């Protein structure tokens, strides 16, 4: 029998009641990753969700995010543990007047189909704050996981607050065709900078130049990195947005100007390695060029989250931002999607459409 949903209003608060209990499916990590994540590292389990209390909402996932940090962070959790991650979900039941039925939220609910939560009682350590998505018009709600979500804010705050680029300066980005890198480069152009990207295929490099307006883009697998930097950044590099780590980062940092700024966002080049790679020592370049190197997590700016979303949304509406999404299909294909981004299959943001 189809689920019946009843809506009624009490005072100024909207509620909906489901005619039967709701069961969530979720991924539970039971084994630490060794190399690429495997389906056998997880169990998919069901749990019956409780009835809502005052202030709570029930959501149903429509899009789930896969991000490189997921591969790196799970070693810090005691097993078994629910798999972490962001999602865009539709509110299907509510006892919270600020979060009515039918609206969409983005939140750190993990790899699960349904979630009960109280928006005013979020955990302190979160990757993605629970956010009621603004009206997006013709844009897909999945952008709440991309340029209007954590990757968008990672790009916005990481570049503006750490690199602090000035018009005319040169920015180099590794992992430049990914969700964050492609966005950083576009913000760099909006701010009047020269933008150079490194990506993993010729097609990605062509996309960065022809579609996103990068000044130069190089395939790091086939290019001589030193020669590419001399060609693309003859006055050397002022800002480096590092998504990958490894030897390429050492080479770029040695080609930087005095007082250059480096925002270290990730090190995807080694996430699947059992033994960390050895790279040329960085300290001489940092010392003699007096570089500022700063790592960051985007939840540092959780209290300014809507600022980043609104800035990116305004640029999107003005035609200054473009995006691509790599969409995988099916809740059962989460592991395949995660491995896809770790192999570099995606251009732009990778997401999983649940149904």
C-alpha positions in Angstrom: 0.0 0.0 0.0 1.3 3.4 -0.9 2.5 5.6 2.0 -0.2 8.2 2.9 1.0 11.6 4.1 -1.3 13.9 5.9 -0.6 17.6 6.5 -2.3 19.8 9.0 -1.6 23.1 10.8 -1.6 23.9 14.5 -1.1 27.6 15.2 1.8 28.7 13.0 3.5 25.3 12.9 3.3 22.8 10.1 3.3 19.0 10.7 3.0 15.9 8.6 2.3 12.4 9.8 3.4 9.3 8.0 0.9 6.4 8.1 3.6 3.8 9.0 7.1 3.7 10.6 10.1 4.6 8.5 13.2 2.4 8.2 16.5 3.8 7.2 19.2 2.0 5.3 22.8 3.0 6.1 26.4 2.1 5.5 28.4 0.9 8.5 32.2 0.7 8.2 33.3 -2.6 9.7 36.9 -2.7 8.4 39.5 0.0 8.0 40.4 0.7 4.3 43.5 -1.1 2.9 44.2 0.5 -0.5 41.0 1.4 -2.3 37.8 1.2 -0.3 35.9 -2.1 -0.9 32.3 -3.1 -0.5 33.4 -5.7 1.9 34.6 -3.0 4.2 31.0 -2.1 4.9 27.7 -3.5 5.9 24.4 -2.0 4.8 22.0 -2.2 7.7 18.4 -1.2 8.4 17.2 0.7 11.4 13.7 1.8 12.4 13.5 5.5 13.1 11.6 6.9 16.2 8.6 9.1 16.0 9.4 12.8 15.9 9.7 14.9 19.0 9.0 18.7 19.1 11.7 20.5 17.1 12.7 17.5 15.0 12.5 16.7 11.3 12.5 13.6 9.2 14.4 13.8 5.9 14.8 11.5 2.9 18.1 11.6 1.0 18.0 12.6 -2.6 21.7 13.1 -3.3 24.7 11.8 -1.4 28.2 13.3 -1.6 31.4 11.5 -2.2 34.6 13.4 -1.2 38.3 12.6 -0.9 38.4 13.4 2.8 36.1 10.4 3.5 39.0 8.1 2.5 41.4 9.8 4.9 39.3 10.5 7.9 37.8 7.1 8.7 40.9 5.8 10.4 40.1 8.1 13.2 36.8 6.4 14.1 36.4 3.3 16.3 34.8 0.5 14.4 32.0 -0.3 13.7 30.9 3.2 12.8 28.4 4.9 10.5 30.0 6.2 7.3 30.4 10.0 7.3 29.3 12.3 4.5 27.1 15.1 3.4 23.7 14.8 1.6 20.9 16.9 0.2 17.6 15.6 1.6 13.9 16.5 1.4 12.0 17.1 4.6 9.1 14.6 4.6 7.9 15.1 8.2 8.4 18.0 10.5 7.7 19.2 14.0 9.8 22.4 13.5 8.1 25.5 12.1 11.5 26.7 10.6 11.9 23.6 8.6 8.6 22.8 6.8 7.7 19.7 4.8 8.8 19.9 1.2 11.9 22.0 1.7 15.4 20.7 1.2 18.3 20.7 3.6 22.0 19.9 3.3 23.7 18.3 6.2 26.3 15.8 7.5 23.9 12.9 7.8 26.3 10.3 6.4 25.6 7.5 3.9 22.0 6.8 4.9 18.6 7.1 3.3 16.5 8.7 6.1 17.5 10.8 9.1 15.7 12.2 12.2 17.4 15.2 13.7 16.8 18.4 15.6 18.3 21.3 13.6 19.0 23.3 16.7 21.1 20.5 18.3 23.9 19.9 15.9 27.1 18.1 17.0 30.1 20.3 17.6 32.4 18.4 15.2 30.7 18.5 11.8 31.8 18.7 8.2 28.7 20.3 6.9 26.3 22.3 9.0 22.6 21.6 8.6 21.4 24.3 6.2 18.0 25.0 4.7 18.7 25.4 1.0 17.7 28.7 -0.5 15.3 28.9 -3.4 17.4 27.8 -6.4 14.9 28.3 -9.2 16.0 26.3 -12.3 19.2 25.1 -10.6 19.3 21.6 -9.2 19.2 21.1 -5.4 22.3 18.9 -5.8 24.3 22.1 -5.9 23.9 22.1 -2.1 26.7 19.5 -2.2 28.8 21.3 -4.7 29.3 25.0 -5.5 26.6 26.0 -3.0 27.8 23.6 -0.3 31.0 22.4 1.3 33.2 22.4 -1.8 32.0 25.9 -2.7 32.7 27.2 0.8 36.0 25.4 0.9 37.0 27.3 -2.2 35.6 30.6 -1.1 37.1 30.8 2.4 40.3 28.8 1.6 41.3 31.2 -1.2 40.0 34.5 0.2 41.0 34.0 3.8 44.3 32.1 3.6 45.7 32.9 0.1 44.3 36.4 0.1 45.1 36.9 -3.6 45.5 40.4 -5.1 44.5 41.4 -8.6 47.2 40.5 -11.1 48.8 37.8 -8.9 49.3 34.3 -10.1 47.5 31.3 -8.5 48.4 27.7 -9.1 45.9 24.9 -8.3 46.4 21.2 -8.2 43.5 18.9 -8.5 42.2 21.7 -10.6 39.3 19.9 -12.3 37.8 18.6 -9.1 34.9 20.1 -7.2 37.1 22.4 -5.2 39.9 23.1 -7.7 37.6 24.1 -10.5 35.8 26.5 -8.2 38.9 28.0 -6.8 40.2 28.8 -10.3 36.9 30.6 -11.2 37.0 32.7 -8.0 40.6 33.5 -8.8 39.5 34.9 -12.2 36.6 36.8 -10.7 39.2 38.4 -8.4 41.4 39.4 -11.3 44.2 36.9 -11.0 46.2 34.8 -13.4 45.1 31.2 -12.9 47.1 28.0 -13.7 45.7 24.5 -13.1 47.1 21.0 -13.1 44.7 18.1 -13.7 44.9 14.4 -14.7 43.8 14.3 -18.4 44.0 16.4 -21.5 40.2 16.6 -21.7 40.1 18.1 -18.2 42.7 20.7 -19.1 40.8 21.7 -22.2 37.7 22.1 -20.0 39.5 24.3 -17.5 40.8 26.6 -20.3 37.9 26.7 -22.7 34.9 26.5 -20.3 36.2 27.9 -17.0 38.6 30.6 -18.2 41.9 29.3 -16.7 44.9 31.0 -18.3 46.8 27.7 -18.5 46.2 24.1 -17.6 48.5 21.1 -17.8 48.2 17.4 -17.6 50.5 16.5 -14.6 50.8 13.0 -15.9 52.4 14.0 -19.2 53.9 17.4 -18.6 57.2 18.5 -17.3 56.0 20.4 -14.2 59.1 22.8 -14.0 58.8 23.7 -17.7 55.0 24.2 -17.4 55.5 26.6 -14.5 58.2 28.6 -16.3 55.8 29.0 -19.3 52.6 29.7 -17.3 54.1 31.7 -14.4 57.1 33.6 -15.8 56.9 36.0 -12.8 56.6 33.0 -10.5 53.7 32.0 -8.2 52.1 34.1 -5.5 49.3 31.7 -4.3 49.2 27.9 -4.3 46.0 26.0 -3.5 47.2 22.5 -2.8 44.7 19.7 -3.1 47.0 16.8 -3.8 50.4 17.0 -2.0 53.3 14.9 -3.3 56.3 15.9 -5.4 54.3 18.3 -7.6 53.6 20.4 -4.5 57.4 20.6 -3.7 58.1 21.7 -7.3 55.4 24.4 -7.2 56.5 25.8 -3.9 60.1 26.1 -5.2 58.7 28.2 -8.0 56.9 30.7 -5.7 57.7 34.3 -5.0 58.9 35.7 -1.7 56.0 35.9 0.8 53.9 33.5 -1.3 50.8 31.9 0.4 49.9 28.3 0.3 46.4 26.9 1.3 46.7 23.2 2.0 43.3 21.7 1.4 44.2 18.0 0.9 46.7 15.4 -0.2 44.6 13.1 -2.4 47.8 11.8 -4.2 48.5 9.6 -1.2 45.1 8.7 0.3 45.2 5.1 -1.0 48.9 4.5 -0.3 49.7 2.0 2.5 53.1 3.7 2.9 53.4 7.4 2.7 55.6 8.5 -0.3 58.9 10.3 0.1 59.2 13.7 -1.4 61.9 16.3 -1.8 62.3 18.4 1.4 60.1 21.5 1.6 61.7 23.5 4.4 64.4 25.3 2.3 61.8 26.8 0.0 59.5 27.7 2.9 62.4 29.4 4.8 64.3 31.2 2.1 61.2 32.4 0.3 59.5 33.1 3.6 56.3 31.3 2.5 53.1 31.2 4.5 51.8 27.6 4.6 48.5 27.0 6.3 46.3 23.9 6.4 42.6 24.3 7.0 39.2 22.6 7.5 36.3 24.5 6.1 34.2 24.2 9.3 36.5 26.9 10.7 34.0 29.2 9.1 30.9 27.5 10.1 29.6 30.7 11.7 29.9 32.4 8.2 28.5 29.5 6.2 25.7 31.4 4.6 28.1 34.2 3.6 29.9 31.7 1.3 26.7 30.2 0.0 25.2 33.6 -0.9 28.4 34.8 -2.5 28.7 31.8 -4.7 24.9 31.9 -5.5 25.2 35.5 -6.6 28.2 34.7 -8.9 26.3 31.7 -10.3 23.3 33.9 -11.1 25.5 36.6 -12.6 27.0 33.9 -15.0 30.5 34.1 -13.4 30.5 30.5 -12.1 30.0 27.3 -14.1 29.8 23.8 -12.8 29.8 20.2 -13.8 28.4 17.2 -11.9 29.4 13.6 -12.2 26.3 11.7 -11.2 26.4 8.1 -10.0 23.1 6.3 -9.6 21.9 4.1 -6.7 22.4 3.9 -3.0 24.1 0.5 -3.5 26.8 2.2 -5.6 28.3 4.5 -3.0 31.7 2.6 -2.8 32.0 2.6 -6.6 31.4 6.4 -6.6 34.0 7.0 -3.8 36.6 5.0 -5.7 35.7 6.9 -8.8 36.8 10.3 -7.4 39.9 8.8 -5.8 40.9 7.6 -9.3 40.1 11.0 -10.7 37.1 10.0 -12.8 35.2 13.2 -12.1 35.3 16.6 -13.5 33.6 18.9 -11.0 31.5 17.5 -8.2 30.8 13.8 -7.8 27.4 12.9 -6.3 25.2 9.9 -6.0 21.5 10.1 -6.9 19.8 7.8 -4.3 16.9 6.7 -6.5 
